[in-house]
Amino acid sequence: MNLTYLFLVCGVTFLHIQAFPQGVSPTIEEDFKPSAVNQPGKLYPQVNSERRVRTSILAPRASTVQLDIGGKKYDLIKDTTGIWTGQSLPQDEGFHYYQLNIDGASVPDPGTVYFYGAGRSGSGIEIPASDQDFYALKDVPHGLVSENLYWSILTNAWRRCFVYTPPGYLQDSKARYPVLYLQHGSFEDETGWPVQGKANLIMDNLIAEKKATPMIIIMDNGYAYKPQSKTELDNKTRPESIFEEVMINEIIPMIDAKFKTMASRKYRAIAGLSMGANQTMRIVMNNLNKFSHYGGFSGTSNYPSEEAVDPATFLDGKFKDGVMVNKQFNLFWLGLGTNEPKPFPGSIGAFRAMLSKQGIQHVYYESPGTGHEWLTWRRDLLQFASLLFKQ
């Protein structure tokens, strides 16, 4: 073979391969559609049938632009007009946070609605899920999500929670309802469950199908700190978390006073995801006179340890007497995604092994094909809520 021809062929092949971001196949299904959470009229970002995300942004003076999603960064390519475009590898189903990286600076994509998560307000995208019908907006009776502002004496600050009241709540003046206290994860806030989590739509659909008991859901902010002295502020002392005290002494009494609740432990549940699972497990085990149902989504109080859990010392021996624990709970529920990263499978596995050793009854659910993200937790809520207040 002529060597000049061989080098020419190899060079053309090399250029063809380099025209695509690393790890992205040159054969891509061109059936991209705008994301369901784009700002009105925005064409990008888009998702195709392979679950790839394509984004585009005008940045004529930028040297490099990348799409940062799913723990990877993908190079975008600039055209002659200064528009950068590129796509990711296929993503898991469900909701994902992401951002753009422009010349080293991470910024939100101006095409999407912004969500608070990962400690910032930024971009999010929905990868259509095969089971998305359970959190879809449907023509069924809808409850109400209301914003509730309150002054916290314990934190010396204004706080906020969102309250879901089920369909018919305002029309029936005599009916009273059980209550679920539902917490977000780390670097998120009280907007997580009503926005990314779609808790209200999940409950509306469950109630319409008569698969769940109508209930009130309280979604508060898990970050609550004891006020600091000037000396502590000057020394940059880490503030003391007092969320448990705020929950027990302020939030629950306030909700029972302002809303039509069934104000007893039999009709009160608490659940949370990740950090919220840790918080709520501690709260429920320290206050068994307040709750009879517990849900831990992608987390327990042994996080991040994957070592064997000793019931004699764990949470001050709260799980030492399995017979007593069984008597206290109508439902003890745990959930996890099959694609969760370390240490979650190991730590939750160690905790479940301890429960089994102690003879403590619990329900365990795995969300197929999802990681430490909102589709896992939406599915968790679906499964958990359908079992609440049934006994």
C-alpha positions, 0 to 999 in steps of 0.5 A: 500500500502507498505510505502517503495514502495510508497516512492520509487515511489515518489522518482523516480517521483521526480527525473524524474521531476527534470531532466528537467529545471523548466517550461520545459515539459518532452515531447519535439518535437525532430525535432530541426534544426540549427538556420538560423543565426548560424556561418558556420558549427555550429549545435547549437543553434537549434529551433524546431517546437514548437519554443523552443530554444536548445543550447549547449556549452562545459564548463567542469569546469563550475558549472552552465550554463543557457540559458537567453532568453525572460526574463527567464533563463533556466538551462542547464544540463552537460553530462560526457564530460563537454557539457551543453545542454538545451532548453527554453519554446516556444518563439514568432516568429521572431528575439530574442537577447539572451545570456548564463550565465556561473557561473554568467557571461553573455556571447555570445553563440559562435555558432551564428553570433553576432548582436549589440543590448541591448547595446552589441554585442551578440547572436541572433536567428531567430524563423521561422515566419509564414509570413517570406516570406516577408523578405526572400532572393529571386530571385528578383532584389536587391538594394544595401546597402552601408556604408557612412562615414562622418565627423560631425562638430556638434559632432566633430566626424566621423559618419556612416550611411547605405544607401539603394538604390533600384534596378536599381539605378546605371543603370538609371542615370536620375531617382531620388528617394524619401527618407526615414530616418529610425531610430533604437531603444535604445541600438542599432545602424545604423546596426540594420535596415540593419541586424536585420531588413532586411530592404533591403530585405523587400524593394527588395521584395515589389518593385519586387511585385510593392507594394512599390515606389522605394526609398532610405533609410538612416539608421543613428546612433541616438546617437549624442552628443554635444562635451564636455569641459574638465570640463564637462568630469571631472565632468562626466556631461551627454552629450547633445543629438543633433541628431535633429540638426545633422539630419537637418543640416548635414545628409539631406544636405549630402544625397541630395548632394551625392545621386539622391534624390527628394530633397523636403518635398513632397518626404521625410519621417522619421520613427523610432522604440521605441527610434527612434519613439520618436526622429523622432516624435520630429524631424518631428514636429519641421521641418514640412518644411522637411517631409510629411510622418511619421512612429512611430513603437512601440513608440511616444513622450509621452513615457513612460507616459500612462496619457491623452495627452494634445494637448495644451502642448504636444510638445509645442502645435504642435498637437493643430491645427488638421486641420493644422497637417492634411494639413502637412502630406500625411501619419501619421502612427503608429504601435504596436505589440499585445504582447508589454509590458507596457508602450507601449500599454498605452502610444501609446493608449493615444497618439492615443486618442489625435489624434482622439480628434483633428481630426488628420488622422492617420493609425494604425497597430497591428502586431499579436503575437509579442512584442517589437522586430524585427518581429514587426518592420519588419512588421511595415516597410512592411506596412508603406513602401507600403503606402509611396509616393503614393499620 
